Amino acid sequence: MATRRQKIRFNIERTRKLFNAFLRSKRANVGLLIIIFFIAIAAFASLLTPYDPTLDTWLAGSGSYHARPSWFKYFPGGEYLSENLAPIPDPEFSDPSISKNWNAEFLLSDKPVEYSTNIFVEHEQAIGKSGSALITYHRSNASTPQKATIRLDTNSYYPYRGPPARFVCKVKIIIEGSKDLPIEPLLFVEDTTHQTRLDWGFGLNWNNANFTETMTKWKTPSPQATSDTEVGVRMSRFNTISSLEEMVFPENVSYTFGLEITFWDVPTNAGKDIRGSVYVDVLDIKLFGTSFGLLGCDWQGRDLFTQLIYGARISISVGLIAAGISVLLGLIVGLVAGYIGGGVDEVLMRLTDALLVLPGLPLLIVLIAVLGTSISNLIIIIGFLGWMGFARVVRSQVLSLKERPFVEAARAIGAGKSHVIFKHIIPNVMSLVYVTLATSVPAAIVSEAALSWLGYFDPYIMSWGRMLNDVQVHSGYGDWWWVIPPGLCIAAVSVSFILLGYALDDILNPRLRLRR
């Protein structure tokens, strides 16, 4: 019992001295701080950014324009950058008081009037996700038919000197009406400063359409009312190939957005009781800026800062797990070959030599192409192809250790092979394991980055290498804020593990240990 306590005390004291020596190393401190920093941002990625690195697209910018970082606007030329705007306070009509957020304007026979006794606007709680606006036209048989129009709109101000990258308008309607009352809806946005108006019909390719039958499903403009819809549709509707966002939001302007509904109560309806209703839900416009976040957006409008944060998870995980696999395999092969020797040693070393002479990256590419690009395959393949050099180092160390006097003494008193290996050989090669593990992580990280840069990446995850692949494929070399951060992160993490490896080598290798 006393011997066991002494052994425990000895191990604790040795660990304490090793830890103190580690903390005295400047290399170790720098490397450890860098690693802790990246592990922290990887662990708290969901708190640092609300977006998904691959699924949240078109957060800003457009297909032809990559959104710049938001802080660009503080430098010369940045005064023309814009940011995202969501000006509609209640697009889903969740507030029962519709007049609080929306204006209702009436026209009878195209003449504005303060109110209409035939058109009513109210809140309908049972229709829509959070409710809807119910616009009803009702004329008794004693009244005179006339064309009636209601505009449900809201006024806002565009505060930027440059136009947005694009804008998207959304609306959903359900019409309940009679065949005698055609109903024509129009979605519109109007630059009230320069008297420029765009409107979208609900027919195919935004053509105007009258509806005379009750709908069973929500109706929306087809295609969606956006500024970046294909040129042919814009040309047929607005007779222009220019960007629609520049037509309505050229600079600081006041604008109106809303829905215009016309009830065509024609003279032939005289003497009839006419009723028609329109339920309106999700009446919204969103303006997507030319700048976004800390690092801007990529070609799909995904947040680059989010990709950088989540990329730390993948790169560190791949580096640690793949390096662990390769070091473990190298340790096992080296121990078996060095200690058993003979034919086993010959077979294992010839296999090691055969794998060593194969070109690493081409072999990785072939295996990934055959097995698939999932992240698990990447880790396994990188790990299983990185053990050969370490195996030869361990073998040479074991060949030396098994001839040492303490090993001979253990054999002389009857110790078996397993006892000698686990009690005498492995403890004396563990310093090599620690150092090699630290220095193997950068190689695994760079291998994953190289494969991802060449296009062999898991499509469901984002890594730093995949970010660089996107730069290459989508001609983003001019966007230095897209290119430099992932490259610097790969370099920083690699350098940190190399510094740890050098520090461990200084501490564990007696020939390099500093005398104090």
C-alpha positions as CSV (number, residue, x, y, z in Angstrom):
1,M,0.0,0.0,0.0
2,A,2.8,2.4,0.9
3,T,4.5,1.6,-2.4
4,R,1.4,2.4,-4.3
5,R,1.0,5.7,-2.5
6,Q,4.6,6.6,-3.2
7,K,4.1,5.8,-6.9
8,I,1.0,8.0,-7.0
9,R,2.8,10.8,-5.3
10,F,5.8,10.4,-7.7
11,N,3.5,10.5,-10.7
12,I,1.7,13.6,-9.4
13,E,5.0,15.4,-8.7
14,R,6.3,14.5,-12.1
15,T,3.2,15.8,-13.8
16,R,3.4,19.0,-11.8
17,K,7.0,19.6,-12.8
18,L,6.1,18.8,-16.4
19,F,3.2,21.3,-16.3
20,N,5.4,24.0,-14.7
21,A,8.0,23.5,-17.4
22,F,5.4,23.6,-20.0
23,L,4.0,26.9,-18.7
24,R,7.5,28.4,-18.6
25,S,7.9,27.8,-22.4
26,K,7.0,30.9,-24.5
27,R,6.4,28.6,-27.5
28,A,3.9,26.5,-25.5
29,N,2.1,29.6,-24.1
30,V,1.7,31.2,-27.5
31,G,0.6,27.9,-29.1
32,L,-1.8,27.1,-26.3
33,L,-3.4,30.5,-26.4
34,I,-4.1,30.3,-30.1
35,I,-5.6,26.8,-29.8
36,I,-7.8,27.9,-26.9
37,F,-9.0,30.8,-28.9
38,F,-10.0,28.7,-31.9
39,I,-11.6,26.0,-29.7
40,A,-13.6,28.7,-27.9
41,I,-15.0,30.2,-31.1
42,A,-15.7,26.6,-32.4
43,A,-17.5,25.7,-29.2
44,F,-19.6,28.9,-29.1
45,A,-20.2,29.3,-32.8
46,S,-24.0,29.3,-32.4
47,L,-23.7,32.1,-29.9
48,L,-21.4,34.2,-32.0
49,T,-23.5,34.1,-35.1
50,P,-27.3,33.3,-35.7
51,Y,-26.8,32.0,-39.2
52,D,-26.1,28.6,-40.7
53,P,-22.9,28.5,-42.8
54,T,-24.4,26.6,-45.7
55,L,-28.2,26.8,-45.5
56,D,-28.8,30.5,-44.9
57,T,-28.4,32.0,-48.3
58,W,-29.0,35.5,-49.8
59,L,-28.6,37.3,-46.5
60,A,-27.3,40.3,-48.5
61,G,-25.9,41.1,-51.9
62,S,-26.9,39.5,-55.2
63,G,-25.6,36.9,-57.5
64,S,-23.4,39.3,-59.4
65,Y,-22.4,41.4,-56.4
66,H,-20.7,40.0,-53.3
67,A,-21.7,42.1,-50.3
68,R,-18.8,43.9,-48.7
69,P,-18.1,43.9,-44.9
70,S,-20.2,46.6,-43.1
71,W,-17.1,48.4,-41.8
72,F,-16.2,49.3,-45.4
73,K,-18.6,52.2,-45.2
74,Y,-16.2,54.1,-42.9
75,F,-13.5,54.2,-45.6
76,P,-13.4,56.3,-48.8
77,G,-15.9,55.0,-51.4
78,G,-17.9,53.2,-48.7
79,E,-20.5,56.0,-48.4
80,Y,-22.4,54.4,-51.3
81,L,-22.8,51.1,-49.6
82,S,-26.2,50.1,-48.2
83,E,-27.3,47.7,-45.5
84,N,-30.3,45.4,-45.2
85,L,-33.7,47.0,-44.5
86,A,-36.9,45.3,-43.4
87,P,-39.2,48.4,-43.2
88,I,-42.6,46.8,-42.8
89,P,-43.6,46.7,-39.1
90,D,-46.3,44.1,-39.3
91,P,-46.2,42.2,-42.6
92,E,-48.2,39.2,-41.3
93,F,-51.1,41.4,-39.9
94,S,-50.7,40.0,-36.4
95,D,-51.9,43.3,-34.9
96,P,-55.7,43.5,-34.9
97,S,-55.4,47.3,-35.4
98,I,-54.5,47.3,-39.1
99,S,-54.7,51.1,-39.4
100,K,-51.9,51.4,-36.8
101,N,-49.3,50.1,-39.4
102,W,-51.1,50.4,-42.7
103,N,-52.8,53.2,-44.7
104,A,-56.0,52.6,-46.5
105,E,-56.7,54.8,-49.6
106,F,-59.8,54.7,-51.7
107,L,-60.5,55.5,-55.3
108,L,-64.0,55.5,-56.9
109,S,-63.9,55.5,-60.7
110,D,-60.2,56.4,-60.4
111,K,-60.9,59.5,-58.3
112,P,-59.5,59.6,-54.7
113,V,-62.0,59.8,-51.9
114,E,-61.6,59.9,-48.1
115,Y,-63.7,56.8,-47.5
116,S,-65.9,54.3,-49.3
117,T,-69.2,53.0,-48.0
118,N,-68.7,49.8,-50.1
119,I,-65.2,48.8,-49.0
120,F,-64.3,47.6,-45.5
121,V,-61.0,46.7,-44.0
122,E,-60.8,44.5,-40.9
123,H,-58.6,42.0,-39.2
124,E,-59.3,38.3,-39.6
125,Q,-57.7,36.1,-36.9
126,A,-58.7,32.7,-38.3
127,I,-57.0,33.1,-41.7
128,G,-53.2,33.2,-42.1
129,K,-50.3,32.3,-39.8
130,S,-50.8,35.3,-37.4
131,G,-54.0,36.6,-38.9
132,S,-54.7,38.5,-42.1
133,A,-56.3,41.7,-43.5
134,L,-59.8,41.1,-44.8
135,I,-60.8,43.6,-47.5
136,T,-64.5,43.3,-48.4
137,Y,-66.4,45.0,-51.2
138,H,-70.2,44.9,-50.8
139,R,-72.8,46.9,-52.8
140,S,-76.5,46.4,-52.3
141,N,-78.8,46.0,-55.2
142,A,-80.1,49.6,-54.7
143,S,-76.7,51.2,-55.2
144,T,-75.1,52.2,-58.5
145,P,-72.2,50.0,-59.8
146,Q,-68.8,51.7,-60.1
147,K,-65.2,50.8,-60.3
148,A,-63.7,50.8,-56.7
149,T,-60.0,50.6,-55.7
150,I,-58.3,50.3,-52.4
151,R,-54.6,50.8,-51.7
152,L,-53.3,49.2,-48.6
153,D,-49.9,50.7,-48.2
154,T,-47.2,52.0,-45.9
155,N,-44.7,54.9,-46.4
156,S,-41.0,54.7,-45.6
157,Y,-37.7,56.3,-46.2
158,Y,-34.6,54.8,-47.9
159,P,-31.6,56.3,-46.0
160,Y,-28.6,55.3,-48.1
161,R,-26.8,57.1,-50.9
162,G,-26.4,54.0,-53.0
163,P,-29.1,51.5,-54.2
164,P,-29.5,48.1,-52.5
165,A,-28.1,45.0,-54.1
166,R,-31.7,43.7,-54.7
167,F,-35.1,43.7,-53.1
168,V,-37.8,41.1,-52.6
169,C,-41.5,41.7,-52.4
170,K,-43.8,39.1,-50.8
171,V,-47.6,38.9,-50.7
172,K,-50.2,36.2,-50.4
173,I,-53.9,36.6,-51.2
174,I,-57.1,34.5,-51.2
175,I,-60.0,35.8,-53.1
176,E,-63.7,35.0,-52.4
177,G,-65.9,36.6,-55.0
178,S,-68.8,36.1,-57.4
179,K,-68.5,35.7,-61.2
180,D,-70.1,39.1,-61.6
181,L,-67.2,40.9,-59.7
182,P,-63.7,40.6,-61.3
183,I,-61.0,41.5,-58.8
184,E,-57.6,42.7,-59.9
185,P,-54.7,42.8,-57.4
186,L,-51.5,44.7,-58.0
187,L,-48.4,44.7,-55.8
188,F,-46.5,48.0,-56.1
189,V,-43.5,50.0,-54.8
190,E,-43.3,53.6,-55.7
191,D,-40.5,56.2,-55.4
192,T,-42.6,59.1,-54.3
193,T,-39.6,61.5,-54.5
194,H,-39.1,60.9,-58.3
195,Q,-42.6,59.6,-59.1
196,T,-41.3,56.2,-60.3
197,R,-43.5,53.2,-59.8
198,L,-43.2,49.5,-60.4
199,D,-46.2,47.1,-60.1
200,W,-46.5,43.4,-60.3
201,G,-49.7,41.6,-61.5
202,F,-50.7,38.2,-60.3
203,G,-50.8,36.6,-63.7
204,L,-48.1,34.6,-65.3
205,N,-44.9,36.7,-65.7
206,W,-46.5,39.5,-63.6
207,N,-49.2,40.2,-66.1
208,N,-52.4,41.8,-64.8
209,A,-55.1,39.3,-64.0
210,N,-58.8,39.5,-63.0
211,F,-60.1,36.8,-60.7
212,T,-63.8,35.9,-60.6
213,E,-63.8,32.6,-58.7
214,T,-63.1,31.7,-55.1
215,M,-59.6,30.5,-54.4
216,T,-58.7,27.4,-52.4
217,K,-55.0,28.2,-52.1
218,W,-52.9,31.3,-51.4
219,K,-52.0,33.2,-54.6
220,T,-48.7,35.0,-55.1
221,P,-47.0,36.8,-58.1
222,S,-45.4,34.3,-60.5
223,P,-42.4,34.5,-60.5
224,Q,-41.7,36.1,-57.2
225,A,-41.6,39.8,-57.3
226,T,-37.9,40.5,-57.0
227,S,-35.5,43.0,-58.6
228,D,-33.2,40.3,-59.9
229,T,-35.7,38.1,-61.8
230,E,-34.5,37.1,-65.3
231,V,-34.1,39.8,-67.9
232,G,-36.9,38.5,-70.2
233,V,-39.6,38.9,-67.5
234,R,-38.4,42.3,-66.5
235,M,-38.3,43.4,-70.1
236,S,-41.8,42.2,-70.9
237,R,-43.3,43.8,-67.8
238,F,-41.2,47.0,-67.4
239,N,-39.6,47.4,-70.8
240,T,-36.2,47.6,-69.3
241,I,-33.1,45.5,-68.7
242,S,-31.8,47.8,-66.1
243,S,-31.6,46.8,-62.4
244,L,-35.0,47.4,-60.8
245,E,-33.5,48.4,-57.5
246,E,-31.8,51.4,-59.1
247,M,-35.1,52.6,-60.6
248,V,-36.9,52.8,-57.2
249,F,-34.0,53.3,-54.8
250,P,-31.4,55.3,-56.6
251,E,-30.4,57.3,-53.4
252,N,-32.1,58.8,-50.3
253,V,-35.7,58.7,-51.3
254,S,-39.2,58.4,-49.8
255,Y,-41.2,55.4,-51.1
256,T,-44.5,53.7,-50.7
257,F,-45.1,49.9,-50.7
258,G,-48.4,48.1,-50.7
259,L,-51.1,46.3,-52.5
260,E,-53.7,47.8,-54.8
261,I,-57.0,45.9,-55.3
262,T,-59.5,46.9,-57.9
263,F,-63.2,45.7,-57.8
264,W,-64.6,45.9,-61.3
265,D,-68.3,46.5,-60.5
266,V,-69.5,47.0,-64.0
267,P,-72.8,48.7,-65.1
268,T,-74.3,45.4,-66.0
269,N,-74.4,44.5,-62.3
270,A,-77.0,47.1,-61.7
271,G,-79.8,45.8,-59.5
272,K,-77.7,42.9,-58.1
273,D,-76.3,42.4,-54.6
274,I,-72.5,42.2,-55.2
275,R,-69.9,41.0,-52.7
276,G,-66.3,40.1,-53.0
277,S,-63.5,39.6,-50.4
278,V,-59.7,39.5,-50.4
279,Y,-57.6,38.1,-47.6
280,V,-54.1,39.5,-47.5
281,D,-51.2,37.9,-45.6
282,V,-47.4,38.5,-45.5
283,L,-47.4,41.8,-47.3
284,D,-43.7,42.6,-47.1
285,I,-40.7,44.1,-48.8
286,K,-37.1,43.5,-47.9
287,L,-34.1,45.4,-49.2
288,F,-30.8,43.5,-49.2
289,G,-27.8,45.7,-48.9
290,T,-24.4,45.9,-50.6
291,S,-22.7,45.4,-47.2
292,F,-23.2,42.9,-44.5
293,G,-21.6,41.7,-41.3
294,L,-18.0,41.6,-40.4
295,L,-16.7,39.8,-43.5
296,G,-19.5,40.3,-46.1
297,C,-21.1,37.6,-48.1
298,D,-20.1,35.0,-50.7
299,W,-21.6,34.3,-54.1
300,Q,-24.7,32.8,-52.6
301,G,-25.2,35.6,-50.1
302,R,-24.0,33.4,-47.2
303,D,-22.3,35.1,-44.3
304,L,-18.5,34.7,-44.5
305,F,-18.0,35.4,-40.8
306,T,-20.3,32.5,-40.0
307,Q,-18.4,30.2,-42.4
308,L,-15.1,31.2,-40.8
309,I,-16.5,30.5,-37.3
310,Y,-18.0,27.1,-38.1
311,G,-14.9,26.2,-40.2
312,A,-12.9,26.2,-37.0
313,R,-15.0,23.2,-35.8
314,I,-14.3,21.2,-38.9
315,S,-10.6,22.0,-39.2
316,I,-9.8,21.4,-35.6
317,S,-11.9,18.2,-35.4
318,V,-10.3,16.8,-38.6
319,G,-6.8,17.7,-37.4
320,L,-7.1,16.2,-33.9
321,I,-9.0,13.0,-34.9
322,A,-7.0,12.3,-38.1
323,A,-3.7,12.9,-36.3
324,G,-4.9,10.7,-33.4
325,I,-5.7,7.9,-35.8
326,S,-2.4,8.2,-37.7
327,V,-0.3,8.3,-34.4
328,L,-2.1,5.3,-32.9
329,L,-1.6,3.2,-36.1
330,G,2.0,4.3,-36.3
331,L,2.6,3.4,-32.6
332,I,1.0,-0.1,-33.0
333,V,2.9,-0.9,-36.2
334,G,6.2,0.4,-34.9
335,L,5.9,-1.5,-31.6
336,V,4.9,-4.8,-33.2
337,A,7.6,-4.5,-35.9
338,G,10.4,-3.4,-33.6
339,Y,9.7,-5.7,-30.7
340,I,8.7,-8.9,-32.5
341,G,11.1,-8.5,-35.4
342,G,11.8,-11.3,-37.9
343,G,9.2,-11.9,-40.6
344,V,6.6,-9.7,-39.0
345,D,9.0,-6.8,-39.0
346,E,9.9,-7.5,-42.7
347,V,6.3,-7.6,-43.8
348,L,5.2,-4.5,-41.9
349,M,8.2,-2.4,-43.0
350,R,7.8,-3.4,-46.7
351,L,4.1,-2.4,-46.4
352,T,5.2,0.9,-44.8
353,D,7.8,1.5,-47.5
354,A,5.2,0.8,-50.2
355,L,2.8,3.3,-48.8
356,L,5.6,5.9,-48.2
357,V,6.6,5.9,-51.9
358,L,3.0,6.6,-53.1
359,P,2.3,10.2,-53.8
360,G,0.1,11.4,-50.9
361,L,-2.3,14.0,-52.4
362,P,-3.1,12.0,-55.6
363,L,-3.8,8.9,-53.4
364,L,-6.1,11.0,-51.2
365,I,-7.9,12.3,-54.2
366,V,-8.5,8.9,-55.7
367,L,-9.7,7.4,-52.4
368,I,-12.0,10.3,-51.7
369,A,-13.5,10.2,-55.2
370,V,-14.2,6.4,-54.8
371,L,-15.4,6.4,-51.2
372,G,-17.3,9.7,-51.1
373,T,-16.6,13.2,-49.7
374,S,-18.3,12.9,-46.3
375,I,-16.4,14.3,-43.4
376,S,-16.0,10.9,-41.8
377,N,-14.4,9.6,-44.9
378,L,-12.1,12.6,-45.0
379,I,-10.9,12.0,-41.4
380,I,-10.5,8.2,-41.8
381,I,-8.5,8.5,-45.1
382,I,-6.2,11.2,-43.9
383,G,-5.6,9.3,-40.6
384,F,-5.0,6.0,-42.3
385,L,-2.5,7.5,-44.8
386,G,-0.4,9.5,-42.2
387,W,1.1,6.8,-40.0
388,M,4.0,5.4,-42.0
389,G,6.7,7.9,-41.0
390,F,5.9,7.7,-37.3
391,A,5.8,3.9,-37.5
392,R,9.4,3.8,-38.7
393,V,10.5,6.3,-35.9
394,V,8.8,4.1,-33.3
395,R,10.3,0.9,-34.7
396,S,13.8,2.4,-34.5
397,Q,13.3,3.5,-30.9
398,V,11.9,0.1,-29.9
399,L,14.8,-1.7,-31.5
400,S,17.1,0.4,-29.2
401,L,14.9,0.1,-26.1
402,K,14.5,-3.7,-26.2
403,E,18.3,-4.1,-25.9
404,R,18.6,-1.8,-22.9
405,P,19.6,-3.3,-19.5
406,F,16.3,-2.6,-17.8
407,V,14.4,-4.5,-20.4
408,E,16.9,-7.4,-20.2
409,A,16.5,-7.4,-16.4
410,A,12.7,-7.5,-16.8
411,R,13.0,-10.5,-19.0
412,A,15.4,-12.2,-16.7
413,I,12.9,-12.1,-13.8
414,G,10.2,-13.7,-16.0
415,A,8.3,-10.7,-17.4
416,G,6.2,-11.5,-20.4
417,K,6.1,-9.6,-23.7
418,S,2.9,-7.7,-22.8
419,H,4.4,-6.6,-19.5
420,V,7.6,-5.5,-21.1
421,I,5.8,-3.6,-23.9
422,F,3.3,-1.8,-21.6
423,K,5.5,-1.2,-18.6
424,H,8.9,-0.5,-20.2
425,I,8.7,0.1,-23.9
426,I,5.5,2.3,-24.3
427,P,6.3,4.7,-21.4
428,N,9.7,5.4,-23.0
429,V,8.2,6.2,-26.4
430,M,5.3,8.3,-25.1
431,S,7.4,11.5,-25.5
432,L,7.6,10.7,-29.2
433,V,3.8,10.2,-29.3
434,Y,3.1,13.6,-27.7
435,V,5.4,15.5,-30.0
436,T,4.3,13.6,-33.1
437,L,0.6,14.1,-32.2
438,A,1.1,17.8,-31.9
439,T,3.1,18.1,-35.2
440,S,0.7,15.8,-37.1
441,V,-2.3,18.0,-36.5
442,P,-1.2,20.7,-38.9
443,A,-0.5,18.1,-41.7
444,A,-4.1,16.8,-41.3
445,I,-5.6,20.3,-41.3
446,V,-3.7,21.2,-44.4
447,S,-4.6,17.9,-46.1
448,E,-8.3,18.6,-45.5
449,A,-7.9,22.1,-46.7
450,A,-6.1,21.0,-49.9
451,L,-8.8,18.4,-50.7
452,S,-11.6,20.9,-50.1
453,W,-9.8,23.5,-52.2
454,L,-9.7,21.0,-55.0
455,G,-13.5,20.4,-54.7
456,Y,-13.5,17.2,-52.5
457,F,-15.5,18.5,-49.6
458,D,-18.5,17.4,-47.7
459,P,-21.4,19.5,-49.2
460,Y,-23.2,19.6,-45.9
461,I,-20.5,21.3,-43.9
462,M,-18.3,24.4,-44.2
463,S,-14.5,24.3,-43.7
464,W,-11.8,26.8,-44.4
465,G,-10.6,24.8,-47.4
466,R,-14.1,24.9,-48.8
467,M,-14.2,28.6,-48.4
468,L,-11.0,28.9,-50.5
469,N,-12.6,26.5,-53.1
470,D,-15.6,28.9,-53.4
471,V,-13.1,31.8,-53.9
472,Q,-11.5,29.9,-56.7
473,V,-14.7,28.6,-58.4
474,H,-16.6,31.9,-58.2
475,S,-13.7,34.3,-59.1
476,G,-13.5,35.9,-55.6
477,Y,-9.8,36.6,-55.7
478,G,-10.5,40.3,-55.8
479,D,-12.4,40.1,-52.5
480,W,-9.4,39.9,-50.1
481,W,-11.7,39.8,-47.1
482,W,-12.9,36.4,-48.5
483,V,-9.5,35.0,-49.3
484,I,-7.2,36.1,-46.4
485,P,-9.2,35.1,-43.3
486,P,-9.5,31.4,-44.0
487,G,-5.8,31.2,-45.1
488,L,-4.7,33.0,-41.9
489,C,-6.8,30.7,-39.8
490,I,-5.3,27.6,-41.4
491,A,-1.8,29.1,-40.8
492,A,-2.5,30.2,-37.3
493,V,-3.9,26.8,-36.1
494,S,-1.0,24.9,-37.8
495,V,1.6,27.2,-36.3
496,S,0.1,26.8,-32.8
497,F,0.3,23.0,-32.9
498,I,3.9,23.2,-34.3
499,L,4.8,25.5,-31.4
500,L,3.3,23.0,-29.0
501,G,5.3,20.2,-30.6
502,Y,8.6,22.2,-30.3
503,A,7.8,23.0,-26.7
504,L,7.1,19.4,-25.8
505,D,10.2,18.3,-27.6
506,D,12.3,20.8,-25.6
507,I,10.7,19.5,-22.3
508,L,10.6,15.8,-23.0
509,N,13.9,15.4,-24.9
510,P,16.8,15.4,-22.4
511,R,19.2,16.5,-25.0
512,L,17.2,19.7,-25.8
513,R,15.9,20.3,-22.2
514,L,17.0,23.7,-20.9
515,R,19.1,23.6,-17.7
516,R,17.6,25.8,-15.1
